[in-house]
Amino acid sequence: MGKNNSKTDKQRINKHTIFKSKGGEVFRIPAIYYDENAKTLFAFAEKRTSTTDSDAVALVLSTGKLNIKKEVTWSKPKELMRKCTCGYRPMNPCVVYEKHTETLFLFFIYVNETESWQLQHHQNKARLCYMTKKKNEEKWSEFTEVTNLVPVFKNWSTFAIGPGHGIQTKAGRMIVPAYAYTGPENERPIPHAFCFYSDDYGRTWKCEEMLSETSTECQMTEIVDSSRRDSLIYCNARTYGGHRVQAKIDKSGFRTLTTVTPLTELNKGCHGSVISFPAQSGDANTSQEMWLLFSHPTSQKSDWERLDLGVYMSTSPVRSIENFNLVWSQPWIINKGPSGYSDLTYIEDGWFACLMERGENTYTEEIVCQVFSYNEILKSLPEFRA
């Protein structure tokens, strides 16, 4: 048999199934984190009894050990948090690492009732909770509810976080992306992206102001300008068709960005993932710059059939926080066919991992992890070829 060098076959080989839907079990909503010291990937997801959001029953975890060749050996999935007999179910895993206490936080919402019921009745039934895992400890903690924000939650119709991952800034602020539905009781609530943040290593939490534009599921990453004096938080959010909402949070607040390259949103929208990573040009003048990677389905057959997960890259430098323009590449398709939610993480040395929903007939068939390199992105995108 002749050797097959096609990109499609190579990508299929590099994909590892982490969570497989079968026999009344459906896995959705991926979240991923890379522990550089332990050379370990943490992959999280929701386990459901059907594809319906209200049928979520548990949060699950699989860990992957990375070798020098960037090959990953994955553990069997295990349940971390189950649905309560009182009806509350864990949803929207969102992971963030706190470097000072060396603690991995797994945030989630603990929610009763459906989203549509909450919006109809203007009654929030979601709670913000997290579990933690300390460095060198095997066991995860019991879950903790963030109670200092309960009075704020009562003013919303409902809210959710992420999903996927949060960040910790270089200054130490922990950020968990979120969105909430707000508005008068006699009108349909409107969703707005924002974030929860903590400046005391996760002990107490506050709410950032909300983005004025209609926006839902989002992710955020920190970008430092070329002078290394200022930084901002870049937000990439889902909306209802048209273009993705791109925004920034800096000293002057939370504002929508008009970027050089708009990012197309699917009809009715879909979750996407964004991360920043060190510039890979090898030029000493750019050694302090941060570039961006974004993943999202690129096409669809119908309102809910999402297809062809693509990875977009932005290497446009941020000269100053005031002069912030983004130029995005064309997408490199890393999964042809049904593709849903995804979550990205930077590994090291120009390598990345993407945890994604995919399948042959529908994107809810499995959640797989694909490891790929910056060099593979370069070879696949015409605008970066020499």
Sequence and secondary structure as in RCSB ss.txt:
>XXXX:A:sequence
MGKNNSKTDKQRINKHTIFKSKGGEVFRIPAIYYDENAKTLFAFAEKRTSTTDSDAVALVLSTGKLNIKKEVTWS
KPKELMRKCTCGYRPMNPCVVYEKHTETLFLFFIYVNETESWQLQHHQNKARLCYMTKKKNEEKWSEFTEVTNLV
PVFKNWSTFAIGPGHGIQTKAGRMIVPAYAYTGPENERPIPHAFCFYSDDYGRTWKCEEMLSETSTECQMTEIVD
SSRRDSLIYCNARTYGGHRVQAKIDKSGFRTLTTVTPLTELNKGCHGSVISFPAQSGDANTSQEMWLLFSHPTSQ
KSDWERLDLGVYMSTSPVRSIENFNLVWSQPWIINKGPSGYSDLTYIEDGWFACLMERGENTYTEEIVCQVFSYN
EILKSLPEFRA
>XXXX:A:secstr
      HHHHHHHHEEEEEE BTTBEEEEEEEEEETTTTEEEEEEEEESSSSGGGEEEEEEEEEEE TTS EEE 
  EEEEE  TTS EEEEEEEEEETTTTEEEEEEEEE S HHHHHHHT   EEEEEEEEETT  S    EE  TTH
HHHTTSSEEEE SEE EE TT  EEEEEEEEE  TTS  EEEEEEEEESSTTSS EE    SS   SEEEEEEE 
TTSS EEEEEEE  SSEE EEEEEETTEEEE   SS  EE TT    EEEEEE  S  GGGTT EEEEEEEEEEE
SSSS EEEEEEEEE      SSS        EEEEEEEEEEEEEEE STTEEEEEEEE SS TTSEEEEEEEEHH
HHHHH GGG  
